[in-house]
Amino acid sequence: MGADYLEAIFRPRSIALIGASKTPGKLGYEILTNIVKYGFSGPIFPINPKYNEIHDIRCYKSILDVVDEVDLAILTGPIDKIPKLIGELGAQGVKVAVVISGMRGDPSSKEIYKAIKRHGIRLVGPSSLGVMYAKGELNATLGPVEVLDGNVALITESSTLGVALMGLASIEGVGLSAVIGLGDKLDIDETDVLQFFEEDMSTKAILIYMESIRDKEKFLRVAKRISKSKPIVLIGPRHGVIEELSLEKAGILPARDIQQALDWAKALSTGVKAGGKRVLIVTNSGGAGKMAYGLAKGTEIDLVKPSEELKEELSQFVPEKGRYENPVDLTGRAEIDAYRGVLEVALSSDEVDGVIAIYCESVLSDPSRIVDIIYRLKGTYNKPTLVSVIGGARALEALRKLREKGIPAYPTPHRAINSMEALIKWSLFSK
């Protein structure tokens, strides 16, 4: 079958949903509702002998009654019925199935495995949350129908956590290009789907939640190849697979927790690499600058010491009581034009590989004013610029607007520093 099965999973021309339902809360209802509301344009074949139609779509009694070709079958029925249904899919020539039903480790898995091998069917699951592919207007998941579009692909072993991550990613401003829930990984696993995202133009970074791995060497070999062009962030139980794998050699970035993983995904999905380790911190608060400087010490970040020439350029914009070392402290009274000027000097300098811009809200400084400045600079300079906006409601609104414009933005300096370090590590690996 080659890699055609991956195309059928993420870019199906038609979908059959076995176990479709009219009852809210049922797996078959939620999956079908998401497919319809998200705008899938291909033929949809709900299967359930109880109904004639669901959502104004003709409902079939059996997959055997469908005369058209089906690219992808999604199964939501009782787990003990799945082997029989796999047989019916085989009779209809369906080659790929996603099993939503069941729990990981279910005894029925042995019979399901025999069935897919007998009929030559590739399978995602059981206990999958489904599959989403934004570019193809496909959301056949148990997750939210409103998902922030972007360029981060999410691969998750856990169905429930995966659904939660879909929602949290939207809140954190991490747009998703695709989602797949692997569940019990009876057949298709991370190594398989990584190869789809390697070629997928809409995906720039990959986030994986993993608890177990079938073939460690193959996974690391494939991941190392892909990491050269697309960063891979991995989260999972600290006592499990993360400790067992040689992640650093494969260029994989192991995140401490969900927050850190999403923070890194923001920075890594921009497509902008760091040319080196040299970072300049720019701030309107001496206190925040000193904190960031201390946090960056001892990391992969090289806090660049500006040359006399660079200092002279910076001094044009730094107020009398400011500081143009590293951090560059513009003070809380600096005009917005001064902030813009310093950022332009820093980003255009051959001495600087990346910038961390920290902006503190005060009576004299409105964070919303930096949004357009940083957005315009993003389009001019191909260097990573990570932003930390600290404050109350106005700061949160500025963070939201920055994220909407694809700019990695964080509410604390620590999260910006930590994400810059991850970006530098990947950039150096991918050279």
HUVENJO-V828453 format. One record per run of one state. SS is the DSSP state (helix for helix, strand for strand, loop for the rest). FROM is the first residue (numbers start at 0). TO is the last residue. If there is no record, write none. Layout:
SS;FROM;TO + SS;FROM;TO
//
This chain:
loop;0;2 + helix;3;9 + loop;10;12 + strand;13;17 + loop;18;25 + helix;26;37 + loop;38;41 + strand;42;46 + loop;47;51 + strand;52;53 + loop;54;55 + strand;56;59 + loop;60;61 + helix;62;64 + loop;65;70 + strand;71;74 + loop;75;77 + helix;78;91 + loop;92;94 + strand;95;98 + loop;99;107 + helix;108;118 + loop;119;120 + strand;121;123 + loop;124;128 + strand;129;132 + helix;133;135 + loop;136;136 + strand;137;140 + loop;141;147 + strand;148;155 + loop;156;157 + helix;158;170 + loop;171;174 + strand;175;180 + loop;181;188 + helix;189;198 + loop;199;203 + strand;204;208 + loop;209;214 + helix;215;226 + loop;227;229 + strand;230;234 + loop;235;239 + helix;240;243 + loop;244;246 + helix;247;249 + loop;250;251 + strand;252;253 + loop;254;256 + helix;257;267 + loop;268;276 + strand;277;282 + loop;283;284 + helix;285;295 + loop;296;300 + strand;301;302 + loop;303;306 + helix;307;314 + loop;315;321 + strand;322;323 + loop;324;326 + strand;327;328 + loop;329;334 + helix;335;347 + loop;348;352 + strand;353;359 + loop;360;360 + strand;361;361 + loop;362;363 + strand;364;364 + loop;365;367 + helix;368;379 + loop;380;382 + strand;383;389 + loop;390;391 + helix;392;403 + loop;404;407 + strand;408;409 + loop;410;411 + helix;412;428 + loop;429;430
//
